[in-house]
Amino acid sequence: MEPVPKIHEAMGQAMSQMSALPKTEEHAQGWRYRGIDSLMNMAHGVLESCRLIVRPEVVGEPRFVDGPPTNSGKKQTHCIVLVKFGFVSTIDGSEFTVGPFVGEALSTSDKASNKAQTAAYKWAFFETFCMPTGGAMKDTEASNEGEEKTKGAAEGFLEGF
């Protein structure tokens, strides 16, 4: 009988050690979010103790379109990426791949693809490890404000993914 790959045990251990990640960061406009730094700081110790590494892999080319202008009229870039994540056991090299996960972001500078990859990373962890979020909070996107401005802006955006 072949030995069972260590990746499955390590993933289960990591899931049991992941702690809640509430929305503790606050944007200048007043809305709260879960920052990538908070996730990295929490997940690092878990991954290290479970002897796991993460291999992100962007699938295909990121998609860029003009996003809606800011309230002050500044141009934004809208980016969507698809990212797969390979979790690898450092004990035996066995691997478990999840995804692809969609990452989406707007940026007024050159950071749209970095922000989109960060979003995909956060979603990969939340969904793969069924991470708790630390309780219910008001959804930052509950408002439909600005919805009319963005309708159709990304039409056909995901074609070819």
N, C-alpha and C positions, 0 to 999 in steps of 0.2 A: 504494500500500500504506500502511495506517495505521501510525503509530508504535506500538511495543510499550509498554504502560503500564510506568512505572518501578517500580511497586509490586513486581512479581515479582522483578526484579533486587535491589531493596532487601531483600526478605524473605530471599532466598538469601544475601546478604551478612551480614545479621543472624544467620542460622542459623550461618554459619561463624565468627562472632565471639563467640557465646555461650559462656561458660566454665562449667565445672562448678559446681554449687551444692550442696555437701554440707550435711548437717544439722549446723550449727555452733552454733545457739542451744540453750540448755538451760532447760527449765521448772523451776520450784521443786521439782516432784515428781521431777525427775531424768531425764525423758525428753527426747530431743533432737528438734529440728525445724528446718525451713528457714524462716527469718523473712522477712517481706515486705520489711523494710529491706535485707536482704542481696540480694534479687532486684532491688529498685529501684536500689540502689547499683551493681550490676553492669550491669543492663540500660540504665540511663540513657546511659552512654557509647556503648554499642552502637547504641541507637536514634538518638542524636544523630549519630554518624558515618555511619549509613546513611540519614539524613534521613527518619526515620519518626516519626509520632506515633501514639498509641493512643487510641481512642475507646471506652470501655466503655459498654455499654447494657444496663441491667437489663431483662429480658424479663418482662412481666407483673408481678404483685405478689409480693413476698416472702411465703413461707409461715411462719407462726409457730405453734408448739404448745408446751405445757409439756414440758420435757425431764425426764429423771430427776433426782431430788434429788442433791446432792453427798453425800459420806460424812458431812458434818456436818449434813445435812438442809436445806441452803439450796436454794431454788428456782432452777431454771435455765430459760432460754428456748432452744428449739431453732429455728433458722432455716435455711431453704433458699431460695436464689436461683438463677435462671438468668441468665447474663450472656453477651451476644455482645460480641466485640471487633473493632472496625474498625481495621485498620492502614492508615494513609494516608501516601503519599509526599508530602513537602513540595516535591518537584521539579515534579511535574505534577498533583498532586491525585488520582491514581488510588488506589483503595482495594481492600483485600481483607479480607473479614469472615470470622471464624471463630466457631464455637460454635453454639448456646449451651453454656456450660460450667456445671456444677453447682457451687455453693459451699454448704457446709454448716458450721454452727457451733453451739456451745452457749455461753451466757454467763450469769453470775449477775448481770450488770448490764444496761446498755442497749446493749451492743456486739455483740449476736448478728448483726445484719444487716451491720455493718461487717466483722466477722470472716468472715462467709460470702462477702462480695464479695472480700475478700482471698484467700480460698481459691480462688475461681473465677479470679482474676487469675493466681495461681501456676500453676494447672493449664493455663490458656490458654498461658502461656509455655512450660511444660514440653512440652506436646503439640504446639504449633505449631512450635516451633523444635527439637524433639527434643533438648532440653537434657540434657547429662550431669549425673548426680547426684553424682559424686565418689566412686563406689565403693559397695560393699555395706555396709550397716549393719543392725544388728538392727532389725527392724520394730517400731515403737513400739506397734503395735496387734496384735501376734502373740498376746497374751493374750486369752482369752475372758472374763476377769474382768469382772463387771458385765453380761454379755450378757443374763442373765435379767431384770434390772431394766428394760432398754430394749426388750425384745420387745413389740411392739404399741403402743409409745408414739407412733409416727408412722404408724400404720395409716391408709391413705387420704390420706396427707400430700401426695403428688404428683398426686392427682386434679385434673384441670383445668389442669395445666401443659401 
